Amino acid sequence: MKGNRFTVILLSLFIPVLTYFSPSFANQQPTSQPLSEADALNLGTQAYIYGYPLITMDMTRRVMTNVAKLEGSKAPMGQFVNMQNYPNASFHDVTAPNADTLYSIAWLDLAKEPYILHIPNTDGRYYLMPMLSAWTDVFAVPGKRTAGSDAQDFAIVGPNWHQKLPVKFPIFKSPTNLVWIIGRTYCTGTPEDYQKAHNIQDKYTLTPFSYFNKSYTPPTGSISAAIDMKTPVRDQVNTMNAATYFKNLAILMKDNPPSKADAPMVATLAKLGIVPGQEFDINKLDPAVAKGLNEAVAAGQKAIMMQGKNAAIMKNGWEINTKTGLYGTDYLQRAFVAAIGLGANRPQDAIYPLTVVDATNKKLNGANKYIIHFNKDQTPPVNGFWSLTMYNDQYFFIDNEINKYTVSPRDTLVKNQDGSIDIYIQHNSPGDNYASNWLPAPTGNFILLFRFYWPKDAIINGAWVPPAVEINKHA
């Protein structure tokens, strides 16, 4: 899928620019004066942007858990589904697939009781278990960075749980009852390392608190024929009309309450008849208000995608976004990331610079030979790991005869005599001596994406940036 260049982490979408959008609408307080169509459009646009992550998360949950038992990449609520292998060039389920970490994904409903997450001893292996609220904020990040690699248990409790737990586990209090865990376990991709990673994944467990230290078998899930399992989630959200969108928003806000900082926005929603936990019926609104809300759907989508120009900074041709994971009241940025990179990590855990151009701002194309040059001891400063991945202009892996889609230190990179390192990006091999440093390119245009897991401060604060992609003049 094509789209704004930062939009490749999971999903992409292009929608034209909104010219009349103003953030000031979010701070308007309800008045006794009736709303005009223009008022409803403006306030409705803000309401649409505000609710976009919550609606998207709920729709994603419905699709990913609409099975009776573990099935492929889907599982019922409260159960992990573990991805066992890295995808190859034939994989087109999502854009920008990952070939560095194996996913362990689960959805939780904390309305009844907490869950206990068990992490086994990972023997020093990098892992990450970010937990997202229904509003897409990463409220907790157990992992090697924050908790080390010893075996541990964590309690995950919902916003309405006020009892004391009779166990001394670290407690993560979710601001919403809906929680999405997007676990990642590092793996080199060799048969031997796959087995080691799988052994760790198999020991990740989730147990309702009432079953802690008891025998527990996850219940069978329920299947709803009303859930569309074929249409991409993004399309389902974007084609939702105002009546359905805002009705669902009001319902979802009951179990997934707004934060205290959202009070001005909650007041704006109330002015439109959208109240957490109360039924919303667009047909009961003044016709002018209803018309404005109907128009707000397209306006909201335009505003969200307009944020693309503000989401990333450009350095050496690379687009770098560090405004992810925690959003506060920056509703527009939150909605933008939900639209194009649902499930994004905090920058302390992962940053994904991307480029489609070389140092002269020309499109990357396999007709040329390129290098990325790292001076001695100047490879990406990370505590976890880094990699460089090649995608075609549709953000999928590129088929090549050696099935190589990434370059990283696990390739045992060859150093130059002065200790520097060159990454060779070209269609044909640079020769046996530098084959480990080679990232095969197609004959046409392509995209490059760095993954920096557990980046050091130099990356986060911009003191270190990826070198530009240069034409290899010595090839």
C-alpha positions as a Markdown table, in Angstrom:
| # | Residue | x | y | z |
|---|---|---|---|---|
| 1 | Met | 0.0 | 0.0 | 0.0 |
| 2 | Lys | 1.3 | 3.4 | -0.9 |
| 3 | Gly | 1.1 | 6.5 | 1.4 |
| 4 | Asn | 3.0 | 9.1 | 3.4 |
| 5 | Arg | 6.5 | 7.7 | 3.8 |
| 6 | Phe | 6.4 | 7.4 | 7.5 |
| 7 | Thr | 3.2 | 5.4 | 7.2 |
| 8 | Val | 4.8 | 2.1 | 6.5 |
| 9 | Ile | 5.2 | 0.6 | 9.9 |
| 10 | Leu | 2.0 | -1.4 | 9.6 |
| 11 | Leu | -0.5 | 0.3 | 7.4 |
| 12 | Ser | -0.7 | 3.2 | 4.9 |
| 13 | Leu | -3.4 | 5.4 | 3.5 |
| 14 | Phe | -3.6 | 8.6 | 1.5 |
| 15 | Ile | -6.3 | 11.2 | 2.0 |
| 16 | Pro | -6.1 | 14.9 | 0.8 |
| 17 | Val | -5.3 | 17.8 | 3.0 |
| 18 | Leu | -7.8 | 19.6 | 5.2 |
| 19 | Thr | -7.5 | 23.4 | 5.0 |
| 20 | Tyr | -9.8 | 24.6 | 7.7 |
| 21 | Phe | -8.7 | 22.4 | 10.6 |
| 22 | Ser | -7.9 | 24.3 | 13.8 |
| 23 | Pro | -6.8 | 22.7 | 17.1 |
| 24 | Ser | -8.5 | 25.5 | 19.0 |
| 25 | Phe | -11.8 | 23.7 | 18.6 |
| 26 | Ala | -10.7 | 21.1 | 21.2 |
| 27 | Asn | -10.7 | 23.8 | 23.9 |
| 28 | Gln | -14.1 | 25.2 | 23.2 |
| 29 | Gln | -16.6 | 24.8 | 26.0 |
| 30 | Pro | -20.3 | 23.9 | 25.6 |
| 31 | Thr | -22.7 | 26.9 | 25.4 |
| 32 | Ser | -26.4 | 27.1 | 25.5 |
| 33 | Gln | -26.6 | 28.5 | 21.9 |
| 34 | Pro | -27.7 | 26.0 | 19.3 |
| 35 | Leu | -25.0 | 24.6 | 17.0 |
| 36 | Ser | -24.9 | 25.6 | 13.3 |
| 37 | Glu | -23.9 | 23.1 | 10.6 |
| 38 | Ala | -20.4 | 24.7 | 10.5 |
| 39 | Asp | -20.1 | 24.4 | 14.3 |
| 40 | Ala | -21.0 | 20.8 | 14.2 |
| 41 | Leu | -18.6 | 20.2 | 11.4 |
| 42 | Asn | -15.7 | 21.8 | 13.3 |
| 43 | Leu | -16.5 | 20.2 | 16.6 |
| 44 | Gly | -17.3 | 16.9 | 14.9 |
| 45 | Thr | -14.0 | 16.9 | 13.2 |
| 46 | Gln | -12.3 | 17.2 | 16.6 |
| 47 | Ala | -14.5 | 14.4 | 18.0 |
| 48 | Tyr | -13.7 | 12.2 | 15.0 |
| 49 | Ile | -9.9 | 12.7 | 15.5 |
| 50 | Tyr | -10.2 | 12.2 | 19.2 |
| 51 | Gly | -12.1 | 8.9 | 18.9 |
| 52 | Tyr | -10.1 | 7.5 | 15.9 |
| 53 | Pro | -7.6 | 5.4 | 17.9 |
| 54 | Leu | -10.3 | 3.9 | 20.2 |
| 55 | Ile | -12.5 | 2.9 | 17.2 |
| 56 | Thr | -9.5 | 1.5 | 15.4 |
| 57 | Met | -8.4 | -0.5 | 18.4 |
| 58 | Asp | -11.8 | -2.0 | 18.9 |
| 59 | Met | -12.2 | -3.0 | 15.3 |
| 60 | Thr | -8.7 | -4.6 | 15.3 |
| 61 | Arg | -9.6 | -6.5 | 18.4 |
| 62 | Arg | -12.8 | -7.8 | 16.9 |
| 63 | Val | -11.1 | -9.2 | 13.9 |
| 64 | Met | -8.0 | -10.6 | 15.6 |
| 65 | Thr | -10.1 | -12.4 | 18.3 |
| 66 | Asn | -13.0 | -13.7 | 16.2 |
| 67 | Val | -12.0 | -17.3 | 16.4 |
| 68 | Ala | -13.0 | -20.3 | 18.7 |
| 69 | Lys | -9.4 | -21.3 | 19.3 |
| 70 | Leu | -5.9 | -20.4 | 18.3 |
| 71 | Glu | -5.8 | -20.2 | 14.5 |
| 72 | Gly | -2.9 | -18.8 | 12.5 |
| 73 | Ser | -2.3 | -15.2 | 13.6 |
| 74 | Lys | -5.6 | -15.0 | 15.6 |
| 75 | Ala | -6.7 | -16.2 | 19.1 |
| 76 | Pro | -9.6 | -15.6 | 21.5 |
| 77 | Met | -9.4 | -12.9 | 24.1 |
| 78 | Gly | -6.9 | -13.5 | 26.9 |
| 79 | Gln | -4.6 | -15.8 | 24.9 |
| 80 | Phe | -1.2 | -15.4 | 23.3 |
| 81 | Val | -0.7 | -16.1 | 19.6 |
| 82 | Asn | 2.9 | -16.6 | 18.8 |
| 83 | Met | 4.4 | -16.0 | 15.3 |
| 84 | Gln | 6.8 | -18.8 | 14.6 |
| 85 | Asn | 8.7 | -17.7 | 11.5 |
| 86 | Tyr | 9.8 | -14.6 | 9.7 |
| 87 | Pro | 7.8 | -13.9 | 6.5 |
| 88 | Asn | 9.3 | -14.1 | 3.0 |
| 89 | Ala | 8.7 | -12.1 | -0.1 |
| 90 | Ser | 5.4 | -13.8 | -0.7 |
| 91 | Phe | 3.9 | -12.4 | 2.5 |
| 92 | His | 1.6 | -9.5 | 1.8 |
| 93 | Asp | -0.7 | -9.5 | 4.9 |
| 94 | Val | 0.7 | -6.3 | 6.3 |
| 95 | Thr | 3.1 | -3.7 | 5.0 |
| 96 | Ala | 6.6 | -3.4 | 6.2 |
| 97 | Pro | 6.9 | -6.9 | 7.7 |
| 98 | Asn | 9.5 | -7.5 | 10.4 |
| 99 | Ala | 12.4 | -9.9 | 10.1 |
| 100 | Asp | 14.1 | -9.2 | 13.4 |
| 101 | Thr | 11.6 | -10.1 | 16.2 |
| 102 | Leu | 8.9 | -12.8 | 16.5 |
| 103 | Tyr | 5.6 | -11.5 | 17.7 |
| 104 | Ser | 3.6 | -12.7 | 20.7 |
| 105 | Ile | 0.2 | -11.0 | 20.7 |
| 106 | Ala | -2.7 | -11.0 | 23.1 |
| 107 | Trp | -5.9 | -9.0 | 23.8 |
| 108 | Leu | -7.2 | -8.6 | 27.4 |
| 109 | Asp | -10.5 | -7.5 | 28.9 |
| 110 | Leu | -9.8 | -6.4 | 32.5 |
| 111 | Ala | -13.4 | -5.5 | 33.3 |
| 112 | Lys | -13.9 | -8.6 | 35.6 |
| 113 | Glu | -10.4 | -9.1 | 37.1 |
| 114 | Pro | -6.7 | -8.6 | 36.6 |
| 115 | Tyr | -4.5 | -10.9 | 34.5 |
| 116 | Ile | -1.1 | -12.2 | 35.5 |
| 117 | Leu | 1.6 | -12.1 | 32.8 |
| 118 | His | 4.4 | -14.6 | 33.2 |
| 119 | Ile | 7.8 | -14.0 | 31.5 |
| 120 | Pro | 10.3 | -16.9 | 31.6 |
| 121 | Asn | 14.0 | -16.4 | 32.0 |
| 122 | Thr | 15.1 | -15.3 | 28.5 |
| 123 | Asp | 18.8 | -16.0 | 29.1 |
| 124 | Gly | 19.7 | -12.5 | 28.2 |
| 125 | Arg | 17.8 | -12.5 | 24.9 |
| 126 | Tyr | 16.1 | -9.2 | 24.0 |
| 127 | Tyr | 12.3 | -9.2 | 24.5 |
| 128 | Leu | 9.7 | -6.5 | 24.8 |
| 129 | Met | 6.1 | -6.7 | 26.0 |
| 130 | Pro | 4.5 | -3.2 | 25.4 |
| 131 | Met | 1.0 | -2.9 | 26.7 |
| 132 | Leu | -1.4 | -0.5 | 24.9 |
| 133 | Ser | -4.5 | 1.1 | 26.3 |
| 134 | Ala | -7.6 | 1.2 | 24.2 |
| 135 | Trp | -6.5 | 4.8 | 23.2 |
| 136 | Thr | -3.1 | 3.4 | 22.0 |
| 137 | Asp | -0.9 | 4.8 | 24.7 |
| 138 | Val | 1.8 | 2.4 | 25.8 |
| 139 | Phe | 1.2 | 2.5 | 29.5 |
| 140 | Ala | 3.7 | -0.2 | 30.5 |
| 141 | Val | 6.7 | -1.8 | 28.8 |
| 142 | Pro | 8.1 | -4.8 | 30.6 |
| 143 | Gly | 11.1 | -6.1 | 28.8 |
| 144 | Lys | 14.8 | -6.5 | 28.9 |
| 145 | Arg | 15.3 | -2.7 | 29.0 |
| 146 | Thr | 13.0 | -2.1 | 32.0 |
| 147 | Ala | 13.0 | -5.5 | 33.8 |
| 148 | Gly | 16.0 | -7.4 | 32.8 |
| 149 | Ser | 15.8 | -11.0 | 31.5 |
| 150 | Asp | 15.1 | -13.1 | 34.7 |
| 151 | Ala | 11.8 | -14.9 | 35.1 |
| 152 | Gln | 9.1 | -12.6 | 36.4 |
| 153 | Asp | 5.4 | -12.2 | 36.9 |
| 154 | Phe | 3.4 | -9.0 | 36.4 |
| 155 | Ala | -0.2 | -8.1 | 37.4 |
| 156 | Ile | -2.2 | -6.1 | 34.9 |
| 157 | Val | -5.2 | -4.4 | 36.4 |
| 158 | Gly | -8.0 | -2.3 | 34.9 |
| 159 | Pro | -9.1 | 1.2 | 35.8 |
| 160 | Asn | -11.9 | 0.1 | 38.1 |
| 161 | Trp | -9.9 | -2.5 | 40.1 |
| 162 | His | -9.3 | -1.1 | 43.6 |
| 163 | Gln | -8.7 | -4.3 | 45.6 |
| 164 | Lys | -5.2 | -5.2 | 46.9 |
| 165 | Leu | -3.6 | -8.2 | 45.3 |
| 166 | Pro | -2.3 | -10.8 | 47.8 |
| 167 | Val | 0.9 | -11.2 | 45.8 |
| 168 | Lys | 3.8 | -8.9 | 45.5 |
| 169 | Phe | 4.0 | -8.6 | 41.8 |
| 170 | Pro | 4.9 | -5.4 | 40.0 |
| 171 | Ile | 1.4 | -4.0 | 39.1 |
| 172 | Phe | 0.6 | -2.3 | 35.8 |
| 173 | Lys | -2.6 | -0.3 | 36.0 |
| 174 | Ser | -4.2 | 0.1 | 32.7 |
| 175 | Pro | -6.3 | 3.3 | 32.1 |
| 176 | Thr | -8.7 | 1.2 | 30.1 |
| 177 | Asn | -10.3 | -2.3 | 30.4 |
| 178 | Leu | -9.1 | -3.2 | 26.9 |
| 179 | Val | -5.4 | -3.9 | 26.6 |
| 180 | Trp | -3.4 | -5.0 | 23.6 |
| 181 | Ile | 0.0 | -6.7 | 24.3 |
| 182 | Ile | 2.3 | -6.7 | 21.3 |
| 183 | Gly | 5.2 | -8.8 | 22.5 |
| 184 | Arg | 8.5 | -9.1 | 20.5 |
| 185 | Thr | 11.3 | -11.7 | 21.0 |
| 186 | Tyr | 14.6 | -11.2 | 19.2 |
| 187 | Cys | 15.6 | -14.1 | 16.8 |
| 188 | Thr | 18.4 | -14.4 | 14.3 |
| 189 | Gly | 16.3 | -16.6 | 12.0 |
| 190 | Thr | 18.5 | -19.6 | 11.9 |
| 191 | Pro | 16.9 | -23.0 | 12.7 |
| 192 | Glu | 18.8 | -23.3 | 15.9 |
| 193 | Asp | 17.8 | -19.8 | 17.1 |
| 194 | Tyr | 14.2 | -20.3 | 16.0 |
| 195 | Gln | 14.0 | -23.2 | 18.4 |
| 196 | Lys | 15.4 | -21.2 | 21.3 |
| 197 | Ala | 13.1 | -18.3 | 20.6 |
| 198 | His | 10.1 | -20.7 | 20.3 |
| 199 | Asn | 10.9 | -22.2 | 23.7 |
| 200 | Ile | 10.7 | -18.8 | 25.3 |
| 201 | Gln | 7.5 | -17.8 | 23.4 |
| 202 | Asp | 5.9 | -21.0 | 24.6 |
| 203 | Lys | 6.4 | -20.0 | 28.2 |
| 204 | Tyr | 4.8 | -16.6 | 27.9 |
| 205 | Thr | 1.5 | -17.0 | 29.7 |
| 206 | Leu | -1.6 | -15.0 | 30.7 |
| 207 | Thr | -3.8 | -16.2 | 33.6 |
| 208 | Pro | -6.9 | -14.5 | 35.1 |
| 209 | Phe | -6.1 | -13.6 | 38.7 |
| 210 | Ser | -8.8 | -16.0 | 40.1 |
| 211 | Tyr | -6.9 | -18.9 | 38.5 |
| 212 | Phe | -3.4 | -17.9 | 39.7 |
| 213 | Asn | -1.5 | -20.9 | 41.0 |
| 214 | Lys | -4.4 | -23.1 | 39.8 |
| 215 | Ser | -4.8 | -25.3 | 36.7 |
| 216 | Tyr | -6.1 | -23.1 | 33.9 |
| 217 | Thr | -7.3 | -23.8 | 30.4 |
| 218 | Pro | -8.3 | -20.8 | 28.3 |
| 219 | Pro | -11.9 | -20.9 | 27.4 |
| 220 | Thr | -13.2 | -21.3 | 23.8 |
| 221 | Gly | -13.8 | -18.1 | 22.0 |
| 222 | Ser | -16.9 | -17.0 | 20.3 |
| 223 | Ile | -17.3 | -16.3 | 16.6 |
| 224 | Ser | -19.6 | -13.6 | 15.3 |
| 225 | Ala | -20.7 | -13.8 | 11.7 |
| 226 | Ala | -21.3 | -10.1 | 11.7 |
| 227 | Ile | -17.6 | -9.3 | 11.9 |
| 228 | Asp | -16.1 | -8.7 | 8.5 |
| 229 | Met | -12.9 | -10.9 | 8.4 |
| 230 | Lys | -12.0 | -10.0 | 4.8 |
| 231 | Thr | -12.0 | -6.2 | 4.5 |
| 232 | Pro | -8.8 | -4.6 | 6.0 |
| 233 | Val | -9.5 | -3.0 | 9.4 |
| 234 | Arg | -8.4 | 0.4 | 8.1 |
| 235 | Asp | -11.0 | 0.3 | 5.4 |
| 236 | Gln | -13.7 | -0.8 | 7.8 |
| 237 | Val | -13.0 | 2.2 | 10.0 |
| 238 | Asn | -12.7 | 4.7 | 7.2 |
| 239 | Thr | -16.0 | 3.7 | 5.6 |
| 240 | Met | -17.9 | 3.9 | 8.9 |
| 241 | Asn | -20.6 | 6.6 | 8.7 |
| 242 | Ala | -21.0 | 9.2 | 11.4 |
| 243 | Ala | -24.1 | 7.5 | 13.0 |
| 244 | Thr | -22.2 | 4.3 | 13.6 |
| 245 | Tyr | -18.8 | 5.9 | 14.4 |
| 246 | Phe | -20.1 | 8.2 | 17.1 |
| 247 | Lys | -22.5 | 5.6 | 18.5 |
| 248 | Asn | -19.6 | 3.2 | 18.9 |
| 249 | Leu | -17.4 | 5.9 | 20.4 |
| 250 | Ala | -20.0 | 6.6 | 23.1 |
| 251 | Ile | -20.3 | 2.9 | 24.0 |
| 252 | Leu | -16.6 | 2.2 | 24.0 |
| 253 | Met | -15.8 | 5.2 | 26.3 |
| 254 | Lys | -17.8 | 3.5 | 29.2 |
| 255 | Asp | -15.2 | 0.7 | 29.7 |
| 256 | Asn | -12.4 | 2.8 | 28.3 |
| 257 | Pro | -12.8 | 6.1 | 30.0 |
| 258 | Pro | -11.2 | 9.4 | 28.8 |
| 259 | Ser | -8.3 | 10.7 | 31.0 |
| 260 | Lys | -8.7 | 13.6 | 33.3 |
| 261 | Ala | -6.7 | 15.7 | 30.8 |
| 262 | Asp | -9.4 | 15.0 | 28.3 |
| 263 | Ala | -12.1 | 17.0 | 30.2 |
| 264 | Pro | -12.3 | 19.8 | 27.6 |
| 265 | Met | -12.7 | 17.3 | 24.8 |
| 266 | Val | -15.4 | 15.4 | 26.8 |
| 267 | Ala | -17.3 | 18.7 | 27.2 |
| 268 | Thr | -17.1 | 19.1 | 23.4 |
| 269 | Leu | -18.4 | 15.6 | 22.8 |
| 270 | Ala | -21.3 | 16.3 | 25.2 |
| 271 | Lys | -22.2 | 19.4 | 23.1 |
| 272 | Leu | -22.6 | 17.0 | 20.2 |
| 273 | Gly | -24.7 | 14.5 | 22.2 |
| 274 | Ile | -21.8 | 12.1 | 22.6 |
| 275 | Val | -21.6 | 11.0 | 26.3 |
| 276 | Pro | -19.6 | 8.0 | 27.6 |
| 277 | Gly | -21.9 | 5.1 | 28.2 |
| 278 | Gln | -25.0 | 6.7 | 26.8 |
| 279 | Glu | -26.7 | 5.9 | 23.6 |
| 280 | Phe | -26.0 | 8.2 | 20.7 |
| 281 | Asp | -28.6 | 8.6 | 18.0 |
| 282 | Ile | -27.8 | 10.9 | 15.2 |
| 283 | Asn | -31.4 | 11.0 | 14.1 |
| 284 | Lys | -32.4 | 12.8 | 17.3 |
| 285 | Leu | -30.1 | 15.7 | 16.6 |
| 286 | Asp | -31.0 | 18.9 | 14.9 |
| 287 | Pro | -30.7 | 18.3 | 11.1 |
| 288 | Ala | -28.0 | 20.9 | 10.7 |
| 289 | Val | -25.9 | 19.3 | 13.5 |
| 290 | Ala | -26.4 | 15.8 | 12.0 |
| 291 | Lys | -25.3 | 17.1 | 8.6 |
| 292 | Gly | -22.2 | 18.7 | 10.1 |
| 293 | Leu | -21.3 | 15.4 | 11.8 |
| 294 | Asn | -21.8 | 13.5 | 8.6 |
| 295 | Glu | -19.4 | 15.9 | 6.9 |
| 296 | Ala | -16.9 | 15.5 | 9.8 |
| 297 | Val | -16.0 | 12.0 | 8.9 |
| 298 | Ala | -14.2 | 13.0 | 5.7 |
| 299 | Ala | -12.9 | 16.1 | 7.3 |
| 300 | Gly | -11.5 | 14.2 | 10.2 |
| 301 | Gln | -9.7 | 11.7 | 7.9 |
| 302 | Lys | -8.2 | 14.6 | 6.0 |
| 303 | Ala | -6.9 | 16.3 | 9.1 |
| 304 | Ile | -5.4 | 13.0 | 10.4 |
| 305 | Met | -3.4 | 12.5 | 7.3 |
| 306 | Met | -2.4 | 16.1 | 7.1 |
| 307 | Gln | -0.5 | 15.5 | 10.3 |
| 308 | Gly | 2.0 | 13.4 | 8.3 |
| 309 | Lys | 4.0 | 16.5 | 7.4 |
| 310 | Asn | 4.5 | 17.3 | 11.1 |
| 311 | Ala | 5.0 | 13.8 | 12.4 |
| 312 | Ala | 8.7 | 13.3 | 11.4 |
| 313 | Ile | 11.8 | 15.3 | 11.0 |
| 314 | Met | 14.1 | 15.0 | 8.0 |
| 315 | Lys | 17.8 | 14.4 | 8.5 |
| 316 | Asn | 20.2 | 13.1 | 5.8 |
| 317 | Gly | 17.2 | 12.1 | 3.7 |
| 318 | Trp | 15.8 | 10.0 | 6.5 |
| 319 | Glu | 12.3 | 10.6 | 8.0 |
| 320 | Ile | 12.6 | 10.1 | 11.8 |
| 321 | Asn | 9.5 | 10.0 | 14.1 |
| 322 | Thr | 9.9 | 10.0 | 17.8 |
| 323 | Lys | 6.4 | 11.2 | 18.7 |
| 324 | Thr | 5.0 | 7.7 | 19.4 |
| 325 | Gly | 3.7 | 5.6 | 22.3 |
| 326 | Leu | 2.7 | 8.4 | 24.6 |
| 327 | Tyr | 0.6 | 11.3 | 23.3 |
| 328 | Gly | -1.0 | 13.2 | 26.2 |
| 329 | Thr | -3.6 | 15.5 | 24.6 |
| 330 | Asp | -1.9 | 15.5 | 21.2 |
| 331 | Tyr | -5.0 | 13.9 | 19.7 |
| 332 | Leu | -4.0 | 14.6 | 16.1 |
| 333 | Gln | -0.6 | 12.8 | 16.4 |
| 334 | Arg | -2.2 | 9.9 | 18.2 |
| 335 | Ala | -4.8 | 9.5 | 15.5 |
| 336 | Phe | -2.2 | 9.8 | 12.8 |
| 337 | Val | 0.0 | 7.0 | 14.3 |
| 338 | Ala | -3.1 | 4.9 | 14.8 |
| 339 | Ala | -4.0 | 5.3 | 11.1 |
| 340 | Ile | -0.5 | 4.5 | 9.8 |
| 341 | Gly | 1.4 | 2.6 | 12.4 |
| 342 | Leu | -1.0 | 1.1 | 14.9 |
| 343 | Gly | 0.8 | -0.4 | 17.9 |
| 344 | Ala | 3.9 | 1.9 | 17.7 |
| 345 | Asn | 6.4 | 1.7 | 20.5 |
| 346 | Arg | 7.7 | 4.4 | 22.7 |
| 347 | Pro | 10.9 | 5.9 | 21.2 |
| 348 | Gln | 12.9 | 4.6 | 24.1 |
| 349 | Asp | 12.1 | 1.1 | 22.8 |
| 350 | Ala | 12.2 | 1.5 | 19.0 |
| 351 | Ile | 12.7 | 4.2 | 16.3 |
| 352 | Tyr | 12.2 | 3.5 | 12.6 |
| 353 | Pro | 14.0 | 5.9 | 10.2 |
| 354 | Leu | 12.9 | 5.6 | 6.6 |
| 355 | Thr | 14.1 | 6.9 | 3.3 |
| 356 | Val | 13.1 | 6.7 | -0.4 |
| 357 | Val | 15.9 | 9.0 | -1.6 |
| 358 | Asp | 19.7 | 9.2 | -1.8 |
| 359 | Ala | 22.0 | 12.0 | -0.7 |
| 360 | Thr | 21.1 | 14.0 | -3.8 |
| 361 | Asn | 17.3 | 13.6 | -3.1 |
| 362 | Lys | 16.8 | 11.3 | -6.0 |
| 363 | Lys | 14.6 | 8.3 | -5.8 |
| 364 | Leu | 16.4 | 5.1 | -4.7 |
| 365 | Asn | 16.6 | 2.8 | -7.7 |
| 366 | Gly | 18.2 | -0.6 | -8.4 |
| 367 | Ala | 19.8 | 0.8 | -11.6 |
| 368 | Asn | 22.3 | 2.5 | -9.2 |
| 369 | Lys | 24.8 | 1.1 | -6.7 |
| 370 | Tyr | 24.7 | 2.7 | -3.2 |
| 371 | Ile | 26.5 | 2.5 | 0.0 |
| 372 | Ile | 25.8 | 3.6 | 3.6 |
| 373 | His | 29.1 | 4.3 | 5.2 |
| 374 | Phe | 29.6 | 4.1 | 9.0 |
| 375 | Asn | 32.8 | 5.6 | 10.2 |
| 376 | Lys | 34.8 | 3.5 | 12.8 |
| 377 | Asp | 32.8 | 3.0 | 15.9 |
| 378 | Gln | 29.9 | 5.0 | 14.4 |
| 379 | Thr | 27.3 | 2.2 | 13.7 |
| 380 | Pro | 23.9 | 2.9 | 15.2 |
| 381 | Pro | 24.2 | 3.4 | 19.0 |
| 382 | Val | 21.7 | 1.0 | 20.4 |
| 383 | Asn | 21.4 | -1.2 | 23.6 |
| 384 | Gly | 19.2 | -3.7 | 21.8 |
| 385 | Phe | 20.0 | -4.2 | 18.1 |
| 386 | Trp | 19.7 | -2.5 | 14.7 |
| 387 | Ser | 18.9 | -3.6 | 11.2 |
| 388 | Leu | 18.4 | -2.2 | 7.8 |
| 389 | Thr | 15.5 | -3.6 | 5.7 |
| 390 | Met | 14.7 | -3.4 | 2.0 |
| 391 | Tyr | 11.2 | -3.0 | 0.7 |
| 392 | Asn | 9.7 | -2.4 | -2.7 |
| 393 | Asp | 7.5 | 0.6 | -3.4 |
| 394 | Gln | 4.5 | -1.3 | -2.0 |
| 395 | Tyr | 6.4 | -1.8 | 1.3 |
| 396 | Phe | 6.8 | -5.6 | 0.9 |
| 397 | Phe | 10.0 | -7.7 | 0.9 |
| 398 | Ile | 11.7 | -8.0 | -2.4 |
| 399 | Asp | 12.2 | -11.5 | -3.8 |
| 400 | Asn | 15.9 | -12.3 | -4.5 |
| 401 | Glu | 17.9 | -15.4 | -5.0 |
| 402 | Ile | 19.4 | -15.5 | -1.6 |
| 403 | Asn | 16.2 | -14.6 | 0.3 |
| 404 | Lys | 17.9 | -11.8 | 2.1 |
| 405 | Tyr | 15.8 | -8.8 | 3.2 |
| 406 | Thr | 17.8 | -7.2 | 5.9 |
| 407 | Val | 21.4 | -6.4 | 6.9 |
| 408 | Ser | 22.5 | -6.2 | 10.5 |
| 409 | Pro | 25.4 | -7.1 | 12.8 |
| 410 | Arg | 24.1 | -10.6 | 13.0 |
| 411 | Asp | 25.4 | -10.9 | 9.4 |
| 412 | Thr | 29.0 | -10.6 | 10.8 |
| 413 | Leu | 29.7 | -7.4 | 8.8 |
| 414 | Val | 33.1 | -7.0 | 7.2 |
| 415 | Lys | 35.0 | -3.9 | 8.3 |
| 416 | Asn | 37.2 | -1.8 | 6.0 |
| 417 | Gln | 40.9 | -1.5 | 6.8 |
| 418 | Asp | 40.3 | 1.7 | 8.8 |
| 419 | Gly | 37.6 | 0.0 | 10.9 |
| 420 | Ser | 34.7 | 1.6 | 9.1 |
| 421 | Ile | 31.8 | -0.4 | 7.7 |
| 422 | Asp | 30.0 | 0.0 | 4.3 |
| 423 | Ile | 26.6 | -1.4 | 3.6 |
| 424 | Tyr | 26.2 | -2.3 | -0.1 |
| 425 | Ile | 22.8 | -1.7 | -1.6 |
| 426 | Gln | 22.6 | -2.9 | -5.2 |
| 427 | His | 21.1 | -5.4 | -7.5 |
| 428 | Asn | 24.2 | -7.6 | -8.0 |
| 429 | Ser | 26.5 | -8.9 | -5.4 |
| 430 | Pro | 29.5 | -6.7 | -4.5 |
| 431 | Gly | 31.6 | -9.9 | -4.4 |
| 432 | Asp | 32.2 | -12.7 | -2.0 |
| 433 | Asn | 34.4 | -10.6 | 0.3 |
| 434 | Tyr | 31.5 | -8.2 | 1.1 |
| 435 | Ala | 28.5 | -10.5 | 0.6 |
| 436 | Ser | 27.6 | -10.2 | 4.3 |
| 437 | Asn | 27.3 | -6.4 | 3.9 |
| 438 | Trp | 25.1 | -6.7 | 0.8 |
| 439 | Leu | 21.4 | -5.8 | 0.8 |
| 440 | Pro | 19.9 | -7.0 | -2.6 |
| 441 | Ala | 18.0 | -4.4 | -4.5 |
| 442 | Pro | 15.4 | -4.8 | -7.2 |
| 443 | Thr | 15.8 | -3.3 | -10.7 |
| 444 | Gly | 13.3 | -0.6 | -9.9 |
| 445 | Asn | 12.5 | 1.8 | -7.0 |
| 446 | Phe | 12.8 | 0.7 | -3.4 |
| 447 | Ile | 12.5 | 1.9 | 0.2 |
| 448 | Leu | 15.0 | 1.5 | 3.1 |
| 449 | Leu | 13.9 | 1.3 | 6.7 |
| 450 | Phe | 16.2 | 1.2 | 9.8 |
| 451 | Arg | 15.0 | -0.5 | 13.0 |
| 452 | Phe | 16.7 | 0.8 | 16.1 |
| 453 | Tyr | 15.5 | -1.3 | 19.1 |
| 454 | Trp | 16.4 | 0.2 | 22.6 |
| 455 | Pro | 18.1 | 3.1 | 21.0 |
| 456 | Lys | 20.6 | 5.1 | 23.1 |
| 457 | Asp | 20.0 | 8.8 | 23.9 |
| 458 | Ala | 22.1 | 9.9 | 21.0 |
| 459 | Ile | 19.5 | 8.5 | 18.6 |
| 460 | Ile | 16.5 | 9.7 | 20.6 |
| 461 | Asn | 17.7 | 13.3 | 20.9 |
| 462 | Gly | 19.0 | 13.5 | 17.4 |
| 463 | Ala | 22.7 | 13.8 | 18.2 |
| 464 | Trp | 23.3 | 10.7 | 16.0 |
| 465 | Val | 21.4 | 10.3 | 12.7 |
| 466 | Pro | 21.8 | 7.6 | 10.0 |
| 467 | Pro | 24.3 | 8.5 | 7.3 |
| 468 | Ala | 22.8 | 9.5 | 3.9 |
| 469 | Val | 22.5 | 6.8 | 1.2 |
| 470 | Glu | 25.3 | 7.6 | -1.2 |
| 471 | Ile | 26.0 | 6.6 | -4.8 |
| 472 | Asn | 28.9 | 4.2 | -4.7 |
| 473 | Lys | 31.5 | 6.0 | -6.9 |
| 474 | His | 34.0 | 3.2 | -6.6 |
| 475 | Ala | 31.7 | 0.4 | -7.8 |
